[in-house]
Amino acid sequence: MQLTESHKQYWSKNLRMTSILLAIWFVVTFVVGFYARDLSFNFFGWPFSFWVGAQGALVTYVLIIAYYAHYMNSLDKEYDCAEVEED
């Protein structure tokens, strides 16, 4: 199957956004978690390292998933490949 220019643009945008979101995931999971002990200040009444491990990372993951779903829905509509709802 030959890919059209529209398909290439769609996948290029998809891969770019996926790469950005994976980079954010990596930073939140490994970089911030690794250096959180050095960041010893209170955040909402808890030590920052505890907050990152217990709440911050999970909130970030949910936001990444929600943003990706929203972005892909708009990208699908832009390139006319959105799913059609049946009654």
Secondary structure, 3 states (H helix, E strand, C coil): CCCCHHHHHHHHHHHHHHHHHHHHHHHHHHHHHHHHHHCCCEECCEEHHHHHHHHHHHHHHHHHHHHHHHHHHHHHHHCCCCCCCCC
